[in-house]
């Protein structure tokens, strides 16, 4: 199934194109998965008492070094 994005902002379109050139669909799916994981951890799910600052550092490191 193909979905069409309705883009109302030139800025968003430029950002979207840039991201599409820099990340494969597999990388994008992995990043979304990481975002979901760290969102839950920030809310206390499966979190070993890591504070929010450390969670953000971990998340950014994983995104940038995948």
mmCIF file of the N, C-alpha and C atoms, coordinates in Angstrom:
data_MODEL
# 
_entry.id   MODEL 
# 
loop_
_atom_site.group_PDB 
_atom_site.id 
_atom_site.type_symbol 
_atom_site.label_atom_id 
_atom_site.label_alt_id 
_atom_site.label_comp_id 
_atom_site.label_asym_id 
_atom_site.label_entity_id 
_atom_site.label_seq_id 
_atom_site.pdbx_PDB_ins_code 
_atom_site.Cartn_x 
_atom_site.Cartn_y 
_atom_site.Cartn_z 
_atom_site.occupancy 
_atom_site.B_iso_or_equiv 
_atom_site.pdbx_formal_charge 
_atom_site.auth_seq_id 
_atom_site.auth_comp_id 
_atom_site.auth_asym_id 
_atom_site.auth_atom_id 
_atom_site.pdbx_PDB_model_num 
ATOM 1   N N  . UNK A 1 1  ? 0.841  -1.165 0.000  1.00 0.00 ? 1  UNK A N  1 
ATOM 2   C CA . UNK A 1 1  ? 0.000  0.000  0.000  1.00 0.00 ? 1  UNK A CA 1 
ATOM 3   C C  . UNK A 1 1  ? 0.896  1.240  0.000  1.00 0.00 ? 1  UNK A C  1 
ATOM 4   N N  . UNK A 1 2  ? 0.607  2.159  -0.835 1.00 0.00 ? 2  UNK A N  1 
ATOM 5   C CA . UNK A 1 2  ? 1.374  3.392  -0.943 1.00 0.00 ? 2  UNK A CA 1 
ATOM 6   C C  . UNK A 1 2  ? 0.543  4.529  -0.379 1.00 0.00 ? 2  UNK A C  1 
ATOM 7   N N  . UNK A 1 3  ? 1.167  5.288  0.493  1.00 0.00 ? 3  UNK A N  1 
ATOM 8   C CA . UNK A 1 3  ? 0.494  6.443  1.079  1.00 0.00 ? 3  UNK A CA 1 
ATOM 9   C C  . UNK A 1 3  ? 1.125  7.710  0.526  1.00 0.00 ? 3  UNK A C  1 
ATOM 10  N N  . UNK A 1 4  ? 0.328  8.707  0.306  1.00 0.00 ? 4  UNK A N  1 
ATOM 11  C CA . UNK A 1 4  ? 0.812  9.994  -0.172 1.00 0.00 ? 4  UNK A CA 1 
ATOM 12  C C  . UNK A 1 4  ? 0.845  10.957 0.989  1.00 0.00 ? 4  UNK A C  1 
ATOM 13  N N  . UNK A 1 5  ? 1.988  11.626 1.132  1.00 0.00 ? 5  UNK A N  1 
ATOM 14  C CA . UNK A 1 5  ? 2.103  12.649 2.171  1.00 0.00 ? 5  UNK A CA 1 
ATOM 15  C C  . UNK A 1 5  ? 1.563  13.958 1.627  1.00 0.00 ? 5  UNK A C  1 
ATOM 16  N N  . UNK A 1 6  ? 0.714  14.571 2.376  1.00 0.00 ? 6  UNK A N  1 
ATOM 17  C CA . UNK A 1 6  ? 0.218  15.879 2.000  1.00 0.00 ? 6  UNK A CA 1 
ATOM 18  C C  . UNK A 1 6  ? 1.079  16.909 2.723  1.00 0.00 ? 6  UNK A C  1 
ATOM 19  N N  . UNK A 1 7  ? 1.995  17.504 1.993  1.00 0.00 ? 7  UNK A N  1 
ATOM 20  C CA . UNK A 1 7  ? 2.955  18.426 2.594  1.00 0.00 ? 7  UNK A CA 1 
ATOM 21  C C  . UNK A 1 7  ? 2.517  19.866 2.351  1.00 0.00 ? 7  UNK A C  1 
ATOM 22  N N  . UNK A 1 8  ? 2.391  20.602 3.417  1.00 0.00 ? 8  UNK A N  1 
ATOM 23  C CA . UNK A 1 8  ? 1.915  21.977 3.323  1.00 0.00 ? 8  UNK A CA 1 
ATOM 24  C C  . UNK A 1 8  ? 3.030  22.990 3.559  1.00 0.00 ? 8  UNK A C  1 
ATOM 25  N N  . UNK A 1 9  ? 4.226  22.533 3.793  1.00 0.00 ? 9  UNK A N  1 
ATOM 26  C CA . UNK A 1 9  ? 5.307  23.443 4.126  1.00 0.00 ? 9  UNK A CA 1 
ATOM 27  C C  . UNK A 1 9  ? 6.537  23.130 3.274  1.00 0.00 ? 9  UNK A C  1 
ATOM 28  N N  . UNK A 1 10 ? 7.074  24.143 2.614  1.00 0.00 ? 10 UNK A N  1 
ATOM 29  C CA . UNK A 1 10 ? 8.303  23.945 1.840  1.00 0.00 ? 10 UNK A CA 1 
ATOM 30  C C  . UNK A 1 10 ? 9.460  23.545 2.738  1.00 0.00 ? 10 UNK A C  1 
ATOM 31  N N  . UNK A 1 11 ? 9.494  24.114 3.952  1.00 0.00 ? 11 UNK A N  1 
ATOM 32  C CA . UNK A 1 11 ? 10.553 23.767 4.901  1.00 0.00 ? 11 UNK A CA 1 
ATOM 33  C C  . UNK A 1 11 ? 10.494 22.276 5.215  1.00 0.00 ? 11 UNK A C  1 
ATOM 34  N N  . UNK A 1 12 ? 9.307  21.769 5.502  1.00 0.00 ? 12 UNK A N  1 
ATOM 35  C CA . UNK A 1 12 ? 9.161  20.359 5.825  1.00 0.00 ? 12 UNK A CA 1 
ATOM 36  C C  . UNK A 1 12 ? 9.571  19.491 4.643  1.00 0.00 ? 12 UNK A C  1 
ATOM 37  N N  . UNK A 1 13 ? 9.213  19.895 3.455  1.00 0.00 ? 13 UNK A N  1 
ATOM 38  C CA . UNK A 1 13 ? 9.557  19.133 2.267  1.00 0.00 ? 13 UNK A CA 1 
ATOM 39  C C  . UNK A 1 13 ? 11.068 19.043 2.104  1.00 0.00 ? 13 UNK A C  1 
ATOM 40  N N  . UNK A 1 14 ? 11.779 20.167 2.317  1.00 0.00 ? 14 UNK A N  1 
ATOM 41  C CA . UNK A 1 14 ? 13.239 20.143 2.229  1.00 0.00 ? 14 UNK A CA 1 
ATOM 42  C C  . UNK A 1 14 ? 13.835 19.213 3.281  1.00 0.00 ? 14 UNK A C  1 
ATOM 43  N N  . UNK A 1 15 ? 13.327 19.281 4.500  1.00 0.00 ? 15 UNK A N  1 
ATOM 44  C CA . UNK A 1 15 ? 13.823 18.417 5.575  1.00 0.00 ? 15 UNK A CA 1 
ATOM 45  C C  . UNK A 1 15 ? 13.545 16.945 5.262  1.00 0.00 ? 15 UNK A C  1 
ATOM 46  N N  . UNK A 1 16 ? 12.381 16.670 4.746  1.00 0.00 ? 16 UNK A N  1 
ATOM 47  C CA . UNK A 1 16 ? 11.989 15.303 4.407  1.00 0.00 ? 16 UNK A CA 1 
ATOM 48  C C  . UNK A 1 16 ? 12.893 14.744 3.310  1.00 0.00 ? 16 UNK A C  1 
ATOM 49  N N  . UNK A 1 17 ? 13.160 15.540 2.281  1.00 0.00 ? 17 UNK A N  1 
ATOM 50  C CA . UNK A 1 17 ? 14.042 15.094 1.197  1.00 0.00 ? 17 UNK A CA 1 
ATOM 51  C C  . UNK A 1 17 ? 15.458 14.843 1.707  1.00 0.00 ? 17 UNK A C  1 
ATOM 52  N N  . UNK A 1 18 ? 15.934 15.729 2.571  1.00 0.00 ? 18 UNK A N  1 
ATOM 53  C CA . UNK A 1 18 ? 17.271 15.565 3.131  1.00 0.00 ? 18 UNK A CA 1 
ATOM 54  C C  . UNK A 1 18 ? 17.379 14.266 3.927  1.00 0.00 ? 18 UNK A C  1 
ATOM 55  N N  . UNK A 1 19 ? 16.392 14.013 4.757  1.00 0.00 ? 19 UNK A N  1 
ATOM 56  C CA . UNK A 1 19 ? 16.395 12.780 5.553  1.00 0.00 ? 19 UNK A CA 1 
ATOM 57  C C  . UNK A 1 19 ? 16.320 11.557 4.659  1.00 0.00 ? 19 UNK A C  1 
ATOM 58  N N  . UNK A 1 20 ? 15.508 11.616 3.615  1.00 0.00 ? 20 UNK A N  1 
ATOM 59  C CA . UNK A 1 20 ? 15.359 10.481 2.707  1.00 0.00 ? 20 UNK A CA 1 
ATOM 60  C C  . UNK A 1 20 ? 16.668 10.170 1.995  1.00 0.00 ? 20 UNK A C  1 
ATOM 61  N N  . UNK A 1 21 ? 17.476 11.190 1.738  1.00 0.00 ? 21 UNK A N  1 
ATOM 62  C CA . UNK A 1 21 ? 18.771 10.978 1.089  1.00 0.00 ? 21 UNK A CA 1 
ATOM 63  C C  . UNK A 1 21 ? 19.810 10.421 2.054  1.00 0.00 ? 21 UNK A C  1 
ATOM 64  N N  . UNK A 1 22 ? 19.649 10.690 3.342  1.00 0.00 ? 22 UNK A N  1 
ATOM 65  C CA . UNK A 1 22 ? 20.662 10.300 4.323  1.00 0.00 ? 22 UNK A CA 1 
ATOM 66  C C  . UNK A 1 22 ? 20.367 8.998  5.051  1.00 0.00 ? 22 UNK A C  1 
ATOM 67  N N  . UNK A 1 23 ? 19.123 8.547  5.040  1.00 0.00 ? 23 UNK A N  1 
ATOM 68  C CA . UNK A 1 23 ? 18.754 7.346  5.788  1.00 0.00 ? 23 UNK A CA 1 
ATOM 69  C C  . UNK A 1 23 ? 17.959 6.397  4.907  1.00 0.00 ? 23 UNK A C  1 
ATOM 70  N N  . UNK A 1 24 ? 18.337 5.134  4.926  1.00 0.00 ? 24 UNK A N  1 
ATOM 71  C CA . UNK A 1 24 ? 17.585 4.117  4.187  1.00 0.00 ? 24 UNK A CA 1 
ATOM 72  C C  . UNK A 1 24 ? 16.271 3.836  4.922  1.00 0.00 ? 24 UNK A C  1 
ATOM 73  N N  . UNK A 1 25 ? 15.397 3.115  4.276  1.00 0.00 ? 25 UNK A N  1 
ATOM 74  C CA . UNK A 1 25 ? 14.130 2.785  4.943  1.00 0.00 ? 25 UNK A CA 1 
ATOM 75  C C  . UNK A 1 25 ? 14.380 1.894  6.158  1.00 0.00 ? 25 UNK A C  1 
ATOM 76  N N  . UNK A 1 26 ? 15.364 1.018  6.088  1.00 0.00 ? 26 UNK A N  1 
ATOM 77  C CA . UNK A 1 26 ? 15.695 0.160  7.237  1.00 0.00 ? 26 UNK A CA 1 
ATOM 78  C C  . UNK A 1 26 ? 16.234 0.998  8.398  1.00 0.00 ? 26 UNK A C  1 
ATOM 79  N N  . UNK A 1 27 ? 17.076 1.972  8.099  1.00 0.00 ? 27 UNK A N  1 
ATOM 80  C CA . UNK A 1 27 ? 17.600 2.853  9.147  1.00 0.00 ? 27 UNK A CA 1 
ATOM 81  C C  . UNK A 1 27 ? 16.473 3.676  9.758  1.00 0.00 ? 27 UNK A C  1 
ATOM 82  N N  . UNK A 1 28 ? 15.576 4.158  8.935  1.00 0.00 ? 28 UNK A N  1 
ATOM 83  C CA . UNK A 1 28 ? 14.445 4.946  9.424  1.00 0.00 ? 28 UNK A CA 1 
ATOM 84  C C  . UNK A 1 28 ? 13.574 4.111  10.348 1.00 0.00 ? 28 UNK A C  1 
ATOM 85  N N  . UNK A 1 29 ? 13.304 2.868  9.965  1.00 0.00 ? 29 UNK A N  1 
ATOM 86  C CA . UNK A 1 29 ? 12.502 1.976  10.806 1.00 0.00 ? 29 UNK A CA 1 
ATOM 87  C C  . UNK A 1 29 ? 13.206 1.724  12.135 1.00 0.00 ? 29 UNK A C  1 
ATOM 88  N N  . UNK A 1 30 ? 14.518 1.545  12.107 1.00 0.00 ? 30 UNK A N  1 
ATOM 89  C CA . UNK A 1 30 ? 15.301 1.325  13.329 1.00 0.00 ? 30 UNK A CA 1 
ATOM 90  C C  . UNK A 1 30 ? 15.236 2.556  14.239 1.00 0.00 ? 30 UNK A C  1 
ATOM 91  N N  . UNK A 1 31 ? 15.350 3.740  13.657 1.00 0.00 ? 31 UNK A N  1 
ATOM 92  C CA . UNK A 1 31 ? 15.292 4.977  14.446 1.00 0.00 ? 31 UNK A CA 1 
ATOM 93  C C  . UNK A 1 31 ? 13.921 5.133  15.088 1.00 0.00 ? 31 UNK A C  1 
ATOM 94  N N  . UNK A 1 32 ? 12.868 4.853  14.344 1.00 0.00 ? 32 UNK A N  1 
ATOM 95  C CA . UNK A 1 32 ? 11.520 4.937  14.909 1.00 0.00 ? 32 UNK A CA 1 
ATOM 96  C C  . UNK A 1 32 ? 11.365 3.945  16.051 1.00 0.00 ? 32 UNK A C  1 
ATOM 97  N N  . UNK A 1 33 ? 11.912 2.763  15.888 1.00 0.00 ? 33 UNK A N  1 
ATOM 98  C CA . UNK A 1 33 ? 11.873 1.759  16.949 1.00 0.00 ? 33 UNK A CA 1 
ATOM 99  C C  . UNK A 1 33 ? 12.617 2.241  18.193 1.00 0.00 ? 33 UNK A C  1 
ATOM 100 N N  . UNK A 1 34 ? 13.781 2.853  17.982 1.00 0.00 ? 34 UNK A N  1 
ATOM 101 C CA . UNK A 1 34 ? 14.536 3.406  19.109 1.00 0.00 ? 34 UNK A CA 1 
ATOM 102 C C  . UNK A 1 34 ? 13.756 4.513  19.806 1.00 0.00 ? 34 UNK A C  1 
ATOM 103 N N  . UNK A 1 35 ? 13.110 5.374  19.029 1.00 0.00 ? 35 UNK A N  1 
ATOM 104 C CA . UNK A 1 35 ? 12.307 6.449  19.620 1.00 0.00 ? 35 UNK A CA 1 
ATOM 105 C C  . UNK A 1 35 ? 11.196 5.885  20.495 1.00 0.00 ? 35 UNK A C  1 
ATOM 106 N N  . UNK A 1 36 ? 10.542 4.843  20.018 1.00 0.00 ? 36 UNK A N  1 
ATOM 107 C CA . UNK A 1 36 ? 9.475  4.212  20.807 1.00 0.00 ? 36 UNK A CA 1 
ATOM 108 C C  . UNK A 1 36 ? 10.042 3.610  22.094 1.00 0.00 ? 36 UNK A C  1 
ATOM 109 N N  . UNK A 1 37 ? 11.182 2.894  21.959 1.00 0.00 ? 37 UNK A N  1 
ATOM 110 C CA . UNK A 1 37 ? 11.814 2.266  23.122 1.00 0.00 ? 37 UNK A CA 1 
ATOM 111 C C  . UNK A 1 37 ? 12.190 3.298  24.178 1.00 0.00 ? 37 UNK A C  1 
ATOM 112 N N  . UNK A 1 38 ? 12.832 4.387  23.744 1.00 0.00 ? 38 UNK A N  1 
ATOM 113 C CA . UNK A 1 38 ? 13.292 5.385  24.704 1.00 0.00 ? 38 UNK A CA 1 
ATOM 114 C C  . UNK A 1 38 ? 12.147 6.227  25.244 1.00 0.00 ? 38 UNK A C  1 
ATOM 115 N N  . UNK A 1 39 ? 11.084 6.373  24.491 1.00 0.00 ? 39 UNK A N  1 
ATOM 116 C CA . UNK A 1 39 ? 9.893  7.037  25.022 1.00 0.00 ? 39 UNK A CA 1 
ATOM 117 C C  . UNK A 1 39 ? 9.343  6.230  26.195 1.00 0.00 ? 39 UNK A C  1 
ATOM 118 N N  . UNK A 1 40 ? 9.235  4.918  26.016 1.00 0.00 ? 40 UNK A N  1 
ATOM 119 C CA . UNK A 1 40 ? 8.741  4.068  27.104 1.00 0.00 ? 40 UNK A CA 1 
ATOM 120 C C  . UNK A 1 40 ? 9.699  4.087  28.293 1.00 0.00 ? 40 UNK A C  1 
ATOM 121 N N  . UNK A 1 41 ? 11.004 3.994  28.014 1.00 0.00 ? 41 UNK A N  1 
ATOM 122 C CA . UNK A 1 41 ? 11.974 4.015  29.115 1.00 0.00 ? 41 UNK A CA 1 
ATOM 123 C C  . UNK A 1 41 ? 11.898 5.324  29.888 1.00 0.00 ? 41 UNK A C  1 
ATOM 124 N N  . UNK A 1 42 ? 11.652 6.443  29.194 1.00 0.00 ? 42 UNK A N  1 
ATOM 125 C CA . UNK A 1 42 ? 11.557 7.730  29.890 1.00 0.00 ? 42 UNK A CA 1 
ATOM 126 C C  . UNK A 1 42 ? 10.325 7.786  30.786 1.00 0.00 ? 42 UNK A C  1 
ATOM 127 N N  . UNK A 1 43 ? 9.366  6.904  30.512 1.00 0.00 ? 43 UNK A N  1 
ATOM 128 C CA . UNK A 1 43 ? 8.151  6.834  31.314 1.00 0.00 ? 43 UNK A CA 1 
ATOM 129 C C  . UNK A 1 43 ? 8.228  5.731  32.367 1.00 0.00 ? 43 UNK A C  1 
ATOM 130 N N  . UNK A 1 44 ? 9.421  5.084  32.487 1.00 0.00 ? 44 UNK A N  1 
ATOM 131 C CA . UNK A 1 44 ? 9.640  4.103  33.537 1.00 0.00 ? 44 UNK A CA 1 
ATOM 132 C C  . UNK A 1 44 ? 9.504  2.657  33.133 1.00 0.00 ? 44 UNK A C  1 
ATOM 133 N N  . UNK A 1 45 ? 9.178  2.378  31.887 1.00 0.00 ? 45 UNK A N  1 
ATOM 134 C CA . UNK A 1 45 ? 9.020  0.999  31.427 1.00 0.00 ? 45 UNK A CA 1 
ATOM 135 C C  . UNK A 1 45 ? 10.395 0.428  31.094 1.00 0.00 ? 45 UNK A C  1 
ATOM 136 N N  . UNK A 1 46 ? 10.749 -0.686 31.737 1.00 0.00 ? 46 UNK A N  1 
ATOM 137 C CA . UNK A 1 46 ? 12.049 -1.345 31.518 1.00 0.00 ? 46 UNK A CA 1 
ATOM 138 C C  . UNK A 1 46 ? 13.220 -0.370 31.669 1.00 0.00 ? 46 UNK A C  1 
ATOM 139 N N  . UNK A 1 47 ? 13.130 0.512  32.632 1.00 0.00 ? 47 UNK A N  1 
ATOM 140 C CA . UNK A 1 47 ? 14.188 1.487  32.873 1.00 0.00 ? 47 UNK A CA 1 
ATOM 141 C C  . UNK A 1 47 ? 14.871 1.142  34.187 1.00 0.00 ? 47 UNK A C  1 
ATOM 142 N N  . UNK A 1 48 ? 16.182 1.033  34.133 1.00 0.00 ? 48 UNK A N  1 
ATOM 143 C CA . UNK A 1 48 ? 16.972 0.705  35.320 1.00 0.00 ? 48 UNK A CA 1 
ATOM 144 C C  . UNK A 1 48 ? 17.368 1.966  36.090 1.00 0.00 ? 48 UNK A C  1 
ATOM 145 N N  . UNK A 1 49 ? 16.420 2.885  36.243 1.00 0.00 ? 49 UNK A N  1 
ATOM 146 C CA . UNK A 1 49 ? 16.624 4.145  36.952 1.00 0.00 ? 49 UNK A CA 1 
ATOM 147 C C  . UNK A 1 49 ? 17.610 5.085  36.265 1.00 0.00 ? 49 UNK A C  1 
ATOM 148 N N  . UNK A 1 50 ? 17.730 4.958  34.955 1.00 0.00 ? 50 UNK A N  1 
ATOM 149 C CA . UNK A 1 50 ? 18.574 5.865  34.190 1.00 0.00 ? 50 UNK A CA 1 
ATOM 150 C C  . UNK A 1 50 ? 17.830 7.183  34.045 1.00 0.00 ? 50 UNK A C  1 
ATOM 151 N N  . UNK A 1 51 ? 18.517 8.296  34.343 1.00 0.00 ? 51 UNK A N  1 
ATOM 152 C CA . UNK A 1 51 ? 17.825 9.589  34.251 1.00 0.00 ? 51 UNK A CA 1 
ATOM 153 C C  . UNK A 1 51 ? 17.629 9.993  32.792 1.00 0.00 ? 51 UNK A C  1 
ATOM 154 N N  . UNK A 1 52 ? 16.786 11.004 32.600 1.00 0.00 ? 52 UNK A N  1 
ATOM 155 C CA . UNK A 1 52 ? 16.406 11.413 31.246 1.00 0.00 ? 52 UNK A CA 1 
ATOM 156 C C  . UNK A 1 52 ? 17.590 11.902 30.417 1.00 0.00 ? 52 UNK A C  1 
ATOM 157 N N  . UNK A 1 53 ? 18.525 12.590 31.048 1.00 0.00 ? 53 UNK A N  1 
ATOM 158 C CA . UNK A 1 53 ? 19.696 13.069 30.317 1.00 0.00 ? 53 UNK A CA 1 
ATOM 159 C C  . UNK A 1 53 ? 20.513 11.909 29.758 1.00 0.00 ? 53 UNK A C  1 
ATOM 160 N N  . UNK A 1 54 ? 20.721 10.889 30.569 1.00 0.00 ? 54 UNK A N  1 
ATOM 161 C CA . UNK A 1 54 ? 21.469 9.722  30.107 1.00 0.00 ? 54 UNK A CA 1 
ATOM 162 C C  . UNK A 1 54 ? 20.700 8.965  29.021 1.00 0.00 ? 54 UNK A C  1 
ATOM 163 N N  . UNK A 1 55 ? 19.381 8.884  29.172 1.00 0.00 ? 55 UNK A N  1 
ATOM 164 C CA . UNK A 1 55 ? 18.571 8.233  28.139 1.00 0.00 ? 55 UNK A CA 1 
ATOM 165 C C  . UNK A 1 55 ? 18.730 8.959  26.802 1.00 0.00 ? 55 UNK A C  1 
ATOM 166 N N  . UNK A 1 56 ? 18.703 10.281 26.830 1.00 0.00 ? 56 UNK A N  1 
ATOM 167 C CA . UNK A 1 56 ? 18.859 11.054 25.592 1.00 0.00 ? 56 UNK A CA 1 
ATOM 168 C C  . UNK A 1 56 ? 20.235 10.829 24.985 1.00 0.00 ? 56 UNK A C  1 
ATOM 169 N N  . UNK A 1 57 ? 21.272 10.805 25.809 1.00 0.00 ? 57 UNK A N  1 
ATOM 170 C CA . UNK A 1 57 ? 22.624 10.555 25.300 1.00 0.00 ? 57 UNK A CA 1 
ATOM 171 C C  . UNK A 1 57 ? 22.700 9.179  24.644 1.00 0.00 ? 57 UNK A C  1 
ATOM 172 N N  . UNK A 1 58 ? 22.133 8.169  25.306 1.00 0.00 ? 58 UNK A N  1 
ATOM 173 C CA . UNK A 1 58 ? 22.116 6.815  24.739 1.00 0.00 ? 58 UNK A CA 1 
ATOM 174 C C  . UNK A 1 58 ? 21.380 6.793  23.410 1.00 0.00 ? 58 UNK A C  1 
ATOM 175 N N  . UNK A 1 59 ? 20.206 7.416  23.389 1.00 0.00 ? 59 UNK A N  1 
ATOM 176 C CA . UNK A 1 59 ? 19.392 7.434  22.181 1.00 0.00 ? 59 UNK A CA 1 
ATOM 177 C C  . UNK A 1 59 ? 20.145 8.088  21.033 1.00 0.00 ? 59 UNK A C  1 
ATOM 178 N N  . UNK A 1 60 ? 20.704 9.258  21.255 1.00 0.00 ? 60 UNK A N  1 
ATOM 179 C CA . UNK A 1 60 ? 21.445 9.951  20.186 1.00 0.00 ? 60 UNK A CA 1 
ATOM 180 C C  . UNK A 1 60 ? 22.631 9.135  19.724 1.00 0.00 ? 60 UNK A C  1 
ATOM 181 N N  . UNK A 1 61 ? 23.349 8.525  20.650 1.00 0.00 ? 61 UNK A N  1 
ATOM 182 C CA . UNK A 1 61 ? 24.493 7.714  20.269 1.00 0.00 ? 61 UNK A CA 1 
ATOM 183 C C  . UNK A 1 61 ? 24.055 6.553  19.386 1.00 0.00 ? 61 UNK A C  1 
ATOM 184 N N  . UNK A 1 62 ? 22.966 5.878  19.775 1.00 0.00 ? 62 UNK A N  1 
ATOM 185 C CA . UNK A 1 62 ? 22.475 4.747  18.984 1.00 0.00 ? 62 UNK A CA 1 
ATOM 186 C C  . UNK A 1 62 ? 22.010 5.192  17.602 1.00 0.00 ? 62 UNK A C  1 
ATOM 187 N N  . UNK A 1 63 ? 21.349 6.339  17.527 1.00 0.00 ? 63 UNK A N  1 
ATOM 188 C CA . UNK A 1 63 ? 20.890 6.828  16.214 1.00 0.00 ? 63 UNK A CA 1 
ATOM 189 C C  . UNK A 1 63 ? 22.084 7.165  15.324 1.00 0.00 ? 63 UNK A C  1 
ATOM 190 N N  . UNK A 1 64 ? 23.067 7.845  15.866 1.00 0.00 ? 64 UNK A N  1 
ATOM 191 C CA . UNK A 1 64 ? 24.190 8.298  15.069 1.00 0.00 ? 64 UNK A CA 1 
ATOM 192 C C  . UNK A 1 64 ? 25.207 7.210  14.766 1.00 0.00 ? 64 UNK A C  1 
ATOM 193 N N  . UNK A 1 65 ? 25.208 6.121  15.526 1.00 0.00 ? 65 UNK A N  1 
ATOM 194 C CA . UNK A 1 65 ? 26.211 5.069  15.352 1.00 0.00 ? 65 UNK A CA 1 
ATOM 195 C C  . UNK A 1 65 ? 25.597 3.729  14.972 1.00 0.00 ? 65 UNK A C  1 
ATOM 196 N N  . UNK A 1 66 ? 24.478 3.754  14.326 1.00 0.00 ? 66 UNK A N  1 
ATOM 197 C CA . UNK A 1 66 ? 23.834 2.481  13.946 1.00 0.00 ? 66 UNK A CA 1 
ATOM 198 C C  . UNK A 1 66 ? 24.498 1.853  12.754 1.00 0.00 ? 66 UNK A C  1 
# 
